[in-house]
Amino acid sequence: MIILGTTFSGKNIVAINFAIECSPEKSKKMVISLYWTVELLSIILWSFYYQKLDKNWFPLQLIYFVAGIITMFFAIFVLPESPSYLVSK
């Protein structure tokens, strides 16, 4: 869980900014609300799952770590730096 905890803030900052820049002006508040609702519900459900149902958390944490590394390289080399900047060009 420590690996997930260290990447939590960076993921949220980048994901929220990217979602805000890509969404239309009238639906930005809805996008932010939906993002945080899904994020918090998933944290609650995963926490319950690991506390009550399954004590073996390492394999799933390893899968998330590898998927995060792959996603990071994809985001660095494939995604544009800023959708708003690219639209304004």
N, CA, C and O atoms as CSV, one atom per row, in Angstrom:
chain,resi,resn,atom,element,x,y,z
A,1,MET,N,N,0.809,-1.197,0.000
A,1,MET,CA,C,0.000,0.000,0.000
A,1,MET,C,C,0.853,1.261,0.000
A,1,MET,O,O,0.365,2.332,-0.363
A,2,ILE,N,N,2.091,1.158,0.392
A,2,ILE,CA,C,2.922,2.358,0.427
A,2,ILE,C,C,3.213,2.875,-0.970
A,2,ILE,O,O,3.322,4.086,-1.167
A,3,ILE,N,N,3.340,1.992,-1.935
A,3,ILE,CA,C,3.587,2.430,-3.308
A,3,ILE,C,C,2.381,3.191,-3.826
A,3,ILE,O,O,2.535,4.232,-4.464
A,4,LEU,N,N,1.187,2.689,-3.563
A,4,LEU,CA,C,-0.027,3.386,-3.974
A,4,LEU,C,C,-0.133,4.735,-3.274
A,4,LEU,O,O,-0.572,5.713,-3.879
A,5,GLY,N,N,0.259,4.796,-2.021
A,5,GLY,CA,C,0.196,6.050,-1.281
A,5,GLY,C,C,1.141,7.105,-1.798
A,5,GLY,O,O,0.826,8.294,-1.754
A,6,THR,N,N,2.295,6.693,-2.287
A,6,THR,CA,C,3.251,7.681,-2.790
A,6,THR,C,C,2.845,8.224,-4.150
A,6,THR,O,O,3.217,9.347,-4.490
A,7,THR,N,N,2.104,7.475,-4.927
A,7,THR,CA,C,1.683,7.947,-6.243
A,7,THR,C,C,0.310,8.586,-6.234
A,7,THR,O,O,-0.130,9.118,-7.253
A,8,PHE,N,N,-0.371,8.543,-5.110
A,8,PHE,CA,C,-1.752,9.029,-5.032
A,8,PHE,C,C,-1.868,10.511,-5.374
A,8,PHE,O,O,-2.719,10.894,-6.176
A,9,SER,N,N,-1.033,11.337,-4.783
A,9,SER,CA,C,-1.164,12.785,-5.001
A,9,SER,C,C,-0.797,13.179,-6.431
A,9,SER,O,O,-1.488,13.994,-7.041
A,10,GLY,N,N,0.257,12.622,-6.960
A,10,GLY,CA,C,0.635,12.931,-8.333
A,10,GLY,C,C,-0.410,12.505,-9.339
A,10,GLY,O,O,-0.703,13.231,-10.290
A,11,LYS,N,N,-0.965,11.341,-9.132
A,11,LYS,CA,C,-2.013,10.852,-10.029
A,11,LYS,C,C,-3.212,11.774,-10.005
A,11,LYS,O,O,-3.776,12.093,-11.051
A,12,ASN,N,N,-3.602,12.202,-8.822
A,12,ASN,CA,C,-4.773,13.063,-8.720
A,12,ASN,C,C,-4.544,14.430,-9.325
A,12,ASN,O,O,-5.439,14.973,-9.973
A,13,ILE,N,N,-3.383,14.994,-9.134
A,13,ILE,CA,C,-3.107,16.313,-9.705
A,13,ILE,C,C,-3.103,16.254,-11.229
A,13,ILE,O,O,-3.726,17.087,-11.886
A,14,VAL,N,N,-2.415,15.288,-11.781
A,14,VAL,CA,C,-2.329,15.181,-13.240
A,14,VAL,C,C,-3.685,14.809,-13.835
A,14,VAL,O,O,-4.100,15.399,-14.832
A,15,ALA,N,N,-4.369,13.853,-13.249
A,15,ALA,CA,C,-5.650,13.410,-13.804
A,15,ALA,C,C,-6.702,14.506,-13.746
A,15,ALA,O,O,-7.440,14.707,-14.711
A,16,ILE,N,N,-6.779,15.214,-12.633
A,16,ILE,CA,C,-7.765,16.291,-12.514
A,16,ILE,C,C,-7.478,17.406,-13.514
A,16,ILE,O,O,-8.392,17.882,-14.188
A,17,ASN,N,N,-6.231,17.822,-13.617
A,17,ASN,CA,C,-5.888,18.888,-14.566
A,17,ASN,C,C,-6.162,18.479,-16.006
A,17,ASN,O,O,-6.671,19.274,-16.796
A,18,PHE,N,N,-5.828,17.248,-16.345
A,18,PHE,CA,C,-6.065,16.778,-17.709
A,18,PHE,C,C,-7.559,16.679,-17.997
A,18,PHE,O,O,-8.007,17.046,-19.084
A,19,ALA,N,N,-8.336,16.183,-17.028
A,19,ALA,CA,C,-9.787,16.077,-17.212
A,19,ALA,C,C,-10.433,17.449,-17.327
A,19,ALA,O,O,-11.352,17.635,-18.124
A,20,ILE,N,N,-9.965,18.407,-16.545
A,20,ILE,CA,C,-10.523,19.759,-16.614
A,20,ILE,C,C,-10.215,20.409,-17.958
A,20,ILE,O,O,-11.084,21.051,-18.548
A,21,GLU,N,N,-9.002,20.252,-18.443
A,21,GLU,CA,C,-8.633,20.864,-19.709
A,21,GLU,C,C,-9.349,20.234,-20.898
A,21,GLU,O,O,-9.601,20.908,-21.897
A,22,CYS,N,N,-9.679,18.947,-20.800
A,22,CYS,CA,C,-10.321,18.262,-21.924
A,22,CYS,C,C,-11.841,18.402,-21.936
A,22,CYS,O,O,-12.472,18.158,-22.964
A,23,SER,N,N,-12.431,18.787,-20.818
A,23,SER,CA,C,-13.890,18.842,-20.743
A,23,SER,C,C,-14.407,20.217,-21.168
A,23,SER,O,O,-13.701,21.217,-21.039
A,24,PRO,N,N,-15.644,20.262,-21.676
A,24,PRO,CA,C,-16.235,21.550,-22.050
A,24,PRO,C,C,-16.435,22.443,-20.820
A,24,PRO,O,O,-16.497,21.954,-19.693
A,25,GLU,N,N,-16.533,23.725,-21.045
A,25,GLU,CA,C,-16.617,24.703,-19.959
A,25,GLU,C,C,-17.816,24.468,-19.041
A,25,GLU,O,O,-17.700,24.612,-17.824
A,26,LYS,N,N,-18.949,24.113,-19.605
A,26,LYS,CA,C,-20.165,23.977,-18.785
A,26,LYS,C,C,-20.193,22.700,-17.942
A,26,LYS,O,O,-20.990,22.605,-17.008
A,27,SER,N,N,-19.353,21.728,-18.248
A,27,SER,CA,C,-19.397,20.470,-17.490
A,27,SER,C,C,-18.161,20.230,-16.627
A,27,SER,O,O,-17.961,19.112,-16.150
A,28,LYS,N,N,-17.333,21.240,-16.414
A,28,LYS,CA,C,-16.108,21.051,-15.634
A,28,LYS,C,C,-16.399,20.705,-14.179
A,28,LYS,O,O,-15.715,19.860,-13.601
A,29,LYS,N,N,-17.397,21.341,-13.579
A,29,LYS,CA,C,-17.740,21.047,-12.185
A,29,LYS,C,C,-18.245,19.619,-12.037
A,29,LYS,O,O,-17.940,18.948,-11.050
A,30,MET,N,N,-19.007,19.158,-13.003
A,30,MET,CA,C,-19.523,17.791,-12.966
A,30,MET,C,C,-18.399,16.774,-13.114
A,30,MET,O,O,-18.417,15.732,-12.460
A,31,VAL,N,N,-17.432,17.064,-13.959
A,31,VAL,CA,C,-16.295,16.163,-14.155
A,31,VAL,C,C,-15.498,16.017,-12.864
A,31,VAL,O,O,-15.117,14.909,-12.486
A,32,ILE,N,N,-15.247,17.136,-12.190
A,32,ILE,CA,C,-14.494,17.095,-10.937
A,32,ILE,C,C,-15.260,16.329,-9.873
A,32,ILE,O,O,-14.685,15.502,-9.165
A,33,SER,N,N,-16.563,16.600,-9.754
A,33,SER,CA,C,-17.382,15.903,-8.753
A,33,SER,C,C,-17.429,14.408,-9.020
A,33,SER,O,O,-17.308,13.606,-8.094
A,34,LEU,N,N,-17.601,14.033,-10.266
A,34,LEU,CA,C,-17.651,12.617,-10.617
A,34,LEU,C,C,-16.316,11.934,-10.366
A,34,LEU,O,O,-16.278,10.803,-9.882
A,35,TYR,N,N,-15.227,12.611,-10.690
A,35,TYR,CA,C,-13.894,12.043,-10.456
A,35,TYR,C,C,-13.682,11.738,-8.977
A,35,TYR,O,O,-13.282,10.629,-8.623
A,36,TRP,N,N,-13.947,12.717,-8.113
A,36,TRP,CA,C,-13.715,12.517,-6.688
A,36,TRP,C,C,-14.681,11.504,-6.084
A,36,TRP,O,O,-14.314,10.776,-5.162
A,37,THR,N,N,-15.906,11.450,-6.591
A,37,THR,CA,C,-16.856,10.453,-6.094
A,37,THR,C,C,-16.357,9.043,-6.398
A,37,THR,O,O,-16.354,8.182,-5.519
A,38,VAL,N,N,-15.943,8.811,-7.620
A,38,VAL,CA,C,-15.436,7.490,-8.010
A,38,VAL,C,C,-14.153,7.161,-7.254
A,38,VAL,O,O,-13.963,6.029,-6.810
A,39,GLU,N,N,-13.276,8.149,-7.109
A,39,GLU,CA,C,-12.006,7.934,-6.404
A,39,GLU,C,C,-12.239,7.528,-4.947
A,39,GLU,O,O,-11.655,6.556,-4.468
A,40,LEU,N,N,-13.087,8.270,-4.252
A,40,LEU,CA,C,-13.318,7.981,-2.835
A,40,LEU,C,C,-14.069,6.667,-2.622
A,40,LEU,O,O,-13.771,5.926,-1.685
A,41,LEU,N,N,-15.034,6.378,-3.483
A,41,LEU,CA,C,-15.738,5.095,-3.365
A,41,LEU,C,C,-14.801,3.916,-3.614
A,41,LEU,O,O,-14.894,2.891,-2.939
A,42,SER,N,N,-13.909,4.063,-4.575
A,42,SER,CA,C,-12.975,2.957,-4.839
A,42,SER,C,C,-12.011,2.763,-3.670
A,42,SER,O,O,-11.670,1.627,-3.340
A,43,ILE,N,N,-11.569,3.842,-3.046
A,43,ILE,CA,C,-10.692,3.712,-1.879
A,43,ILE,C,C,-11.410,3.006,-0.741
A,43,ILE,O,O,-10.836,2.133,-0.090
A,44,ILE,N,N,-12.647,3.374,-0.500
A,44,ILE,CA,C,-13.421,2.737,0.573
A,44,ILE,C,C,-13.624,1.255,0.288
A,44,ILE,O,O,-13.445,0.421,1.174
A,45,LEU,N,N,-13.994,0.928,-0.938
A,45,LEU,CA,C,-14.237,-0.483,-1.281
A,45,LEU,C,C,-12.961,-1.317,-1.217
A,45,LEU,O,O,-12.979,-2.432,-0.696
A,46,TRP,N,N,-11.855,-0.791,-1.740
A,46,TRP,CA,C,-10.594,-1.535,-1.672
A,46,TRP,C,C,-10.120,-1.701,-0.236
A,46,TRP,O,O,-9.607,-2.758,0.131
A,47,SER,N,N,-10.288,-0.674,0.571
A,47,SER,CA,C,-9.886,-0.777,1.981
A,47,SER,C,C,-10.691,-1.854,2.694
A,47,SER,O,O,-10.135,-2.659,3.440
A,48,PHE,N,N,-11.993,-1.868,2.465
A,48,PHE,CA,C,-12.832,-2.900,3.076
A,48,PHE,C,C,-12.417,-4.285,2.604
A,48,PHE,O,O,-12.337,-5.225,3.394
A,49,TYR,N,N,-12.155,-4.401,1.304
A,49,TYR,CA,C,-11.771,-5.694,0.752
A,49,TYR,C,C,-10.504,-6.220,1.421
A,49,TYR,O,O,-10.453,-7.382,1.823
A,50,TYR,N,N,-9.483,-5.374,1.542
A,50,TYR,CA,C,-8.218,-5.824,2.114
A,50,TYR,C,C,-8.284,-6.048,3.616
A,50,TYR,O,O,-7.557,-6.895,4.135
A,51,GLN,N,N,-9.126,-5.322,4.325
A,51,GLN,CA,C,-9.231,-5.509,5.773
A,51,GLN,C,C,-10.040,-6.738,6.138
A,51,GLN,O,O,-9.682,-7.461,7.068
A,52,LYS,N,N,-11.121,-6.984,5.422
A,52,LYS,CA,C,-12.060,-8.028,5.822
A,52,LYS,C,C,-11.977,-9.310,5.005
A,52,LYS,O,O,-12.158,-10.399,5.551
A,53,LEU,N,N,-11.712,-9.202,3.727
A,53,LEU,CA,C,-11.855,-10.377,2.870
A,53,LEU,C,C,-10.535,-11.039,2.482
A,53,LEU,O,O,-10.456,-12.266,2.416
A,54,ASP,N,N,-9.516,-10.255,2.231
A,54,ASP,CA,C,-8.280,-10.833,1.721
A,54,ASP,C,C,-7.088,-10.157,2.386
A,54,ASP,O,O,-6.991,-8.930,2.396
A,55,LYS,N,N,-6.203,-10.940,2.929
A,55,LYS,CA,C,-5.008,-10.394,3.588
A,55,LYS,C,C,-3.787,-10.391,2.673
A,55,LYS,O,O,-2.759,-9.817,3.031
A,56,ASN,N,N,-3.875,-11.009,1.520
A,56,ASN,CA,C,-2.744,-11.103,0.611
A,56,ASN,C,C,-2.813,-9.952,-0.401
A,56,ASN,O,O,-3.393,-10.110,-1.475
A,57,TRP,N,N,-2.237,-8.816,-0.070
A,57,TRP,CA,C,-2.340,-7.625,-0.895
A,57,TRP,C,C,-1.193,-7.457,-1.869
A,57,TRP,O,O,-1.317,-6.666,-2.804
A,58,PHE,N,N,-0.094,-8.151,-1.702
A,58,PHE,CA,C,1.098,-7.895,-2.506
A,58,PHE,C,C,0.925,-8.172,-4.012
A,58,PHE,O,O,1.369,-7.345,-4.809
A,59,PRO,N,N,0.310,-9.281,-4.446
A,59,PRO,CA,C,0.212,-9.505,-5.903
A,59,PRO,C,C,-0.573,-8.405,-6.622
A,59,PRO,O,O,-0.175,-7.966,-7.701
A,60,LEU,N,N,-1.671,-7.964,-6.040
A,60,LEU,CA,C,-2.439,-6.918,-6.681
A,60,LEU,C,C,-1.689,-5.591,-6.663
A,60,LEU,O,O,-1.771,-4.815,-7.614
A,61,GLN,N,N,-0.960,-5.333,-5.585
A,61,GLN,CA,C,-0.160,-4.110,-5.505
A,61,GLN,C,C,0.946,-4.129,-6.561
A,61,GLN,O,O,1.263,-3.091,-7.142
A,62,LEU,N,N,1.526,-5.278,-6.809
A,62,LEU,CA,C,2.557,-5.402,-7.837
A,62,LEU,C,C,1.973,-5.151,-9.227
A,62,LEU,O,O,2.603,-4.495,-10.056
A,63,ILE,N,N,0.791,-5.663,-9.479
A,63,ILE,CA,C,0.124,-5.420,-10.759
A,63,ILE,C,C,-0.132,-3.930,-10.949
A,63,ILE,O,O,0.115,-3.390,-12.028
A,64,TYR,N,N,-0.623,-3.265,-9.912
A,64,TYR,CA,C,-0.875,-1.820,-9.997
A,64,TYR,C,C,0.423,-1.043,-10.223
A,64,TYR,O,O,0.444,-0.069,-10.976
A,65,PHE,N,N,1.479,-1.465,-9.586
A,65,PHE,CA,C,2.767,-0.782,-9.738
A,65,PHE,C,C,3.268,-0.892,-11.175
A,65,PHE,O,O,3.688,0.107,-11.758
A,66,VAL,N,N,3.229,-2.082,-11.746
A,66,VAL,CA,C,3.689,-2.290,-13.123
A,66,VAL,C,C,2.791,-1.518,-14.097
A,66,VAL,O,O,3.287,-0.893,-15.035
A,67,ALA,N,N,1.482,-1.562,-13.879
A,67,ALA,CA,C,0.562,-0.816,-14.741
A,67,ALA,C,C,0.803,0.686,-14.622
A,67,ALA,O,O,0.690,1.410,-15.611
A,68,GLY,N,N,1.129,1.154,-13.441
A,68,GLY,CA,C,1.428,2.574,-13.251
A,68,GLY,C,C,2.681,3.000,-13.976
A,68,GLY,O,O,2.728,4.089,-14.548
A,69,ILE,N,N,3.699,2.157,-13.963
A,69,ILE,CA,C,4.949,2.471,-14.677
A,69,ILE,C,C,4.696,2.524,-16.189
A,69,ILE,O,O,5.177,3.430,-16.869
A,70,ILE,N,N,3.946,1.558,-16.707
A,70,ILE,CA,C,3.627,1.551,-18.136
A,70,ILE,C,C,2.821,2.792,-18.506
A,70,ILE,O,O,3.089,3.428,-19.525
A,71,THR,N,N,1.840,3.137,-17.684
A,71,THR,CA,C,1.017,4.319,-17.933
A,71,THR,C,C,1.848,5.589,-17.875
A,71,THR,O,O,1.632,6.508,-18.665
A,72,MET,N,N,2.793,5.650,-16.950
A,72,MET,CA,C,3.648,6.828,-16.839
A,72,MET,C,C,4.453,7.039,-18.119
A,72,MET,O,O,4.528,8.158,-18.626
A,73,PHE,N,N,5.053,5.974,-18.643
A,73,PHE,CA,C,5.824,6.116,-19.869
A,73,PHE,C,C,4.929,6.467,-21.055
A,73,PHE,O,O,5.330,7.235,-21.930
A,74,PHE,N,N,3.732,5.915,-21.087
A,74,PHE,CA,C,2.767,6.263,-22.134
A,74,PHE,C,C,2.413,7.749,-22.055
A,74,PHE,O,O,2.364,8.440,-23.073
A,75,ALA,N,N,2.169,8.227,-20.842
A,75,ALA,CA,C,1.793,9.636,-20.667
A,75,ALA,C,C,2.945,10.572,-21.012
A,75,ALA,O,O,2.719,11.659,-21.544
A,76,ILE,N,N,4.162,10.169,-20.719
A,76,ILE,CA,C,5.307,11.031,-20.999
A,76,ILE,C,C,5.578,11.133,-22.504
A,76,ILE,O,O,5.847,12.222,-23.012
A,77,PHE,N,N,5.508,10.014,-23.210
A,77,PHE,CA,C,5.934,10.012,-24.598
A,77,PHE,C,C,4.804,10.114,-25.616
A,77,PHE,O,O,5.075,10.427,-26.776
A,78,VAL,N,N,3.552,9.865,-25.240
A,78,VAL,CA,C,2.466,9.842,-26.212
A,78,VAL,C,C,1.472,10.987,-26.014
A,78,VAL,O,O,1.092,11.643,-26.984
A,79,LEU,N,N,1.046,11.237,-24.775
A,79,LEU,CA,C,0.033,12.259,-24.531
A,79,LEU,C,C,0.608,13.652,-24.742
A,79,LEU,O,O,1.782,13.893,-24.459
A,80,PRO,N,N,-0.222,14.576,-25.242
A,80,PRO,CA,C,0.261,15.948,-25.387
A,80,PRO,C,C,0.459,16.594,-24.023
A,80,PRO,O,O,-0.146,16.186,-23.032
A,81,GLU,N,N,1.311,17.603,-23.990
A,81,GLU,CA,C,1.612,18.246,-22.721
A,81,GLU,C,C,0.395,18.951,-22.148
A,81,GLU,O,O,0.134,18.844,-20.950
A,82,SER,N,N,-0.346,19.659,-22.962
A,82,SER,CA,C,-1.528,20.370,-22.497
A,82,SER,C,C,-2.541,20.446,-23.626
A,82,SER,O,O,-2.256,21.042,-24.665
A,83,PRO,N,N,-3.713,19.859,-23.451
A,83,PRO,CA,C,-4.723,19.928,-24.516
A,83,PRO,C,C,-5.142,21.362,-24.847
A,83,PRO,O,O,-5.387,21.673,-26.012
A,84,SER,N,N,-5.228,22.232,-23.853
A,84,SER,CA,C,-5.603,23.620,-24.106
A,84,SER,C,C,-4.549,24.322,-24.961
A,84,SER,O,O,-4.883,25.095,-25.859
A,85,TYR,N,N,-3.298,24.052,-24.681
A,85,TYR,CA,C,-2.205,24.647,-25.452
A,85,TYR,C,C,-2.260,24.170,-26.905
A,85,TYR,O,O,-2.088,24.971,-27.824
A,86,LEU,N,N,-2.498,22.882,-27.117
A,86,LEU,CA,C,-2.536,22.353,-28.470
A,86,LEU,C,C,-3.729,22.886,-29.258
A,86,LEU,O,O,-3.625,23.099,-30.466
A,87,VAL,N,N,-4.854,23.101,-28.592
A,87,VAL,CA,C,-6.033,23.651,-29.267
A,87,VAL,C,C,-5.788,25.099,-29.662
A,87,VAL,O,O,-6.235,25.541,-30.720
A,88,SER,N,N,-5.079,25.838,-28.816
A,88,SER,CA,C,-4.845,27.245,-29.105
A,88,SER,C,C,-3.837,27.468,-30.238
A,88,SER,O,O,-3.766,28.569,-30.785
A,89,LYS,N,N,-3.065,26.450,-30.595
A,89,LYS,CA,C,-2.058,26.613,-31.660
A,89,LYS,C,C,-2.717,26.734,-33.003
A,89,LYS,O,O,-2.032,26.878,-34.016
